[in-house]
């Protein structure tokens, strides 16, 4: 299936990226061109290498080999320029838990070099849009999982980055918070910015993304528009299972003891 030509330079360009942990290759020489201004899904089963890849792309983990360019700047030779242009919401985000939600945003914005009045204005708007205004003076340590994801997203968006990287942003989030996060991200990409998020939930990716990269065992199995990757399959889930080589297992005999209560 032919791809439509991409007129803008890639938001992210990855070449020959490797990362080993002992004898295990978590990322095995991948190449990626992530288009600008798109909602991009990096998908794969658990252990595929998604988090390791995003950590290297955002400068949180140094690769063993390979190069990463973000909006034309090398992540490792020009880190300050790259970090000024990106927002990151990693999985298992550690926050300053003894600050309130508003204090966290105030600190983050000033750390980014934004004027205090601008930080306060943006923080007020983000807290309102993300339905955190009523909890803005509550300590982050007392926030629920969904609230933590939302305040982390607010901190990542505060400096208006060109690219937002999110690692499993909907994991453990209730449906109401997930819908709020989704609305903010869709508004953000409609403005021309880029979102890159990892997930293993194909239905979510299919409903959100314009462009997808499928990863398994540290390698890229397919990348392109959603329609290109899905191909003739009835859904992205079916295409994904075929791409990663998942086989259905007959559990009829191996679990013949299961069901009907203890015996």
C-alpha positions in Angstrom: 0.0 0.0 0.0 1.5 3.3 -1.1 2.1 6.0 1.6 1.2 9.7 1.0 4.4 11.8 0.7 5.4 13.6 3.9 6.1 17.3 3.2 7.4 18.3 6.7 10.7 17.2 8.1 10.3 14.3 10.6 9.7 15.4 14.2 11.9 12.5 15.3 14.6 10.7 13.3 16.1 7.5 14.7 18.9 5.6 13.1 20.5 2.3 14.2 19.4 2.6 17.8 20.7 -0.2 20.2 20.4 -0.8 23.9 21.5 -3.9 25.7 21.0 -4.9 29.3 23.6 -7.7 29.9 23.1 -10.2 27.1 19.5 -9.0 26.4 19.0 -6.6 23.5 16.1 -4.5 24.6 16.3 -2.4 21.4 18.0 -4.0 18.5 19.1 -1.5 15.8 15.8 0.3 15.0 15.2 3.0 12.5 12.2 5.4 12.8 11.0 8.5 11.1 8.1 10.0 13.2 6.1 12.6 11.2 5.5 16.1 12.6 2.0 17.2 13.5 0.6 13.7 14.0 -0.8 11.6 16.9 1.7 8.7 16.9 1.3 5.4 18.6 4.3 3.2 19.5 2.7 -0.1 20.1 3.9 -3.5 21.1 3.4 -6.3 23.7 4.9 -5.9 27.2 8.7 -6.2 27.0 8.8 -5.1 23.3 11.2 -2.2 24.1 8.8 0.7 23.9 9.8 2.3 27.2 13.5 1.8 26.5 13.1 3.4 23.1 11.2 6.4 24.4 13.8 6.8 27.2 16.6 7.0 24.7 14.6 9.3 22.3 14.0 11.8 25.1 17.5 11.8 26.5 16.7 9.9 29.7 18.8 6.8 28.8 22.0 6.8 26.7 22.0 4.3 23.8 24.8 1.9 23.2 24.8 2.8 19.5 22.8 4.9 17.1 21.6 8.5 16.7 18.4 10.3 17.6 17.4 13.7 16.2 14.4 15.6 17.6 13.2 18.6 15.5 16.6 18.5 13.7 18.7 18.6 16.9 20.8 15.7 18.1 19.6 14.5 21.5 23.0 13.8 22.9 25.2 16.5 21.3 22.6 19.3 21.8 20.5 18.1 24.8 19.5 21.6 26.1 18.0 22.5 22.8 16.1 19.2 22.6 14.8 19.3 26.1 13.5 22.9 25.6 11.3 21.6 22.7 9.8 18.5 24.3 7.5 17.5 27.1 7.8 14.1 28.7 5.3 12.1 30.8 7.2 8.9 31.6 5.7 5.7 33.1 6.0 5.6 36.8 6.6 9.4 36.9 8.1 10.6 40.2 6.7 13.9 41.3 7.5 16.3 44.1 4.8 14.9 46.3 5.1 17.4 49.1 4.1 20.2 46.8 0.5 21.0 45.9 -0.6 20.6 42.3 -0.4 24.4 41.8 3.0 24.6 43.5 4.3 21.8 41.3 3.3 23.7 38.1 4.7 27.0 39.5 8.0 25.3 40.2 8.1 23.5 36.9 7.3 26.6 34.9 9.9 28.7 36.6 12.5 25.9 36.2 11.8 26.2 32.5 12.6 29.9 32.6 9.1 31.2 32.0 8.1 34.5 33.5 6.2 34.1 36.8 3.0 35.8 35.6 2.9 33.6 32.5 3.4 30.5 34.5 0.5 31.4 36.8 -1.8 32.1 33.9 -1.0 28.8 32.1 -1.2 26.8 35.3 -4.7 28.2 36.1 -5.8 27.3 32.6 -4.4 23.8 32.7 -5.8 23.1 36.1 -9.2 24.2 34.9 -9.1 22.2 31.7 -7.8 19.1 33.4 -10.5 19.3 36.1 -7.9 19.8 38.8 -8.9 23.3 39.9 -10.7 21.9 43.0 -7.6 20.0 44.0 -4.9 22.5 43.1 -4.0 23.2 46.8 -4.0 19.5 47.7 -0.6 17.8 48.1 0.3 15.6 45.2 1.0 12.7 47.6 -2.7 12.6 48.2 -3.6 12.5 44.5 -5.2 9.5 42.9 -3.5 7.7 39.9 -5.7 9.6 37.4 -5.0 13.0 39.1 -1.2 12.2 39.1 -1.4 11.5 35.3 -3.2 14.8 34.8 -0.9 17.0 36.8 2.1 15.2 35.2 0.5 16.0 31.8 0.0 19.6 32.8 3.7 19.9 33.9 4.8 18.4 30.5 2.6 20.9 28.5 3.3 24.0 30.6 6.1 25.3 28.3 4.2 24.6 25.1 6.5 21.9 23.7 6.7 21.0 20.0 6.6 17.3 20.8 5.0 15.5 23.7 6.2 12.0 24.6 3.9 9.9 26.8 4.6 6.4 28.1 1.4 4.5 28.8 -0.5 7.7 29.6 -3.9 5.9 30.1 -2.6 3.0 32.2 -4.5 2.8 35.5 -6.6 5.9 34.7 -10.4 6.0 35.2 -12.7 6.6 32.2 -13.5 10.2 33.2 -9.8 11.2 33.6 -8.9 9.3 30.4 -11.6 11.2 28.4 -10.2 14.5 29.8 -6.6 13.6 28.9 -7.7 12.5 25.5 -9.5 15.8 24.8 -6.5 17.9 25.8 -4.2 15.8 23.6 -6.5 16.1 20.6 -6.6 19.8 21.0 -2.8 19.9 21.2 -2.3 18.0 18.0 -4.9 20.0 16.1 -2.6 23.0 16.8 0.1 21.4 14.7 2.1 19.8 17.6 3.2 16.2 17.8 2.2 13.5 20.3 4.1 10.2 20.6 2.7 7.7 23.1 3.3 4.1 23.8 0.6 1.6 24.5 -0.3 -2.1 24.2 -4.1 -1.3 23.9 -4.8 -1.5 20.2 -8.4 -0.2 20.4 -7.2 3.0 22.1 -4.4 3.5 19.5 -6.8 2.8 16.6 -9.3 5.5 17.9 -6.6 8.1 18.5 -3.7 7.8 16.2 -2.9 8.9 12.6 0.4 7.0 12.5 1.7 3.8 14.1 4.9 2.0 14.7 4.6 -1.7 15.8 7.5 -3.0 18.0 8.3 -6.5 19.2 11.4 -8.1 20.7 13.3 -4.8 20.3 12.7 -4.4 16.6 10.2 -2.3 14.5 7.9 -4.7 12.6 5.9 -2.1 10.8 5.6 1.7 10.6 3.3 4.1 8.7 -0.1 5.5 8.6 -2.8 3.7 10.5 -4.4 2.5 7.2 -1.0 1.3 5.9 -0.1 -0.7 9.0 -3.6 -2.2 9.3 -3.6 -3.2 5.6 -6.3 -5.7 4.7 -6.8 -6.8 8.4 -10.3 -6.0 9.8 -8.7 -4.1 12.7 -5.3 -2.9 14.1 -5.6 -5.6 16.7 -5.6 -8.3 14.0 -2.8 -6.7 12.1 -0.8 -6.3 15.3 -1.2 -10.0 16.3 0.0 -11.1 12.9 3.0 -8.7 12.9 4.3 -9.8 16.3 3.7 -13.5 15.5 1.2 -14.1 18.3 -0.3 -17.5 18.1 -3.5 -18.6 19.7 -3.1 -21.3 22.3 -5.4 -24.2 23.1 -5.9 -24.1 26.8 -8.5 -26.8 26.8 -6.3 -29.5 28.0 -3.6 -27.6 30.0 -6.3 -26.0 32.2 -8.8 -28.8 32.4 -8.9 -28.4 36.2 -10.1 -24.8 36.0 -13.7 -24.0 36.8 -16.5 -25.5 38.9 -15.0 -24.6 42.3 -12.3 -26.4 44.4 -11.8 -30.1 44.1 
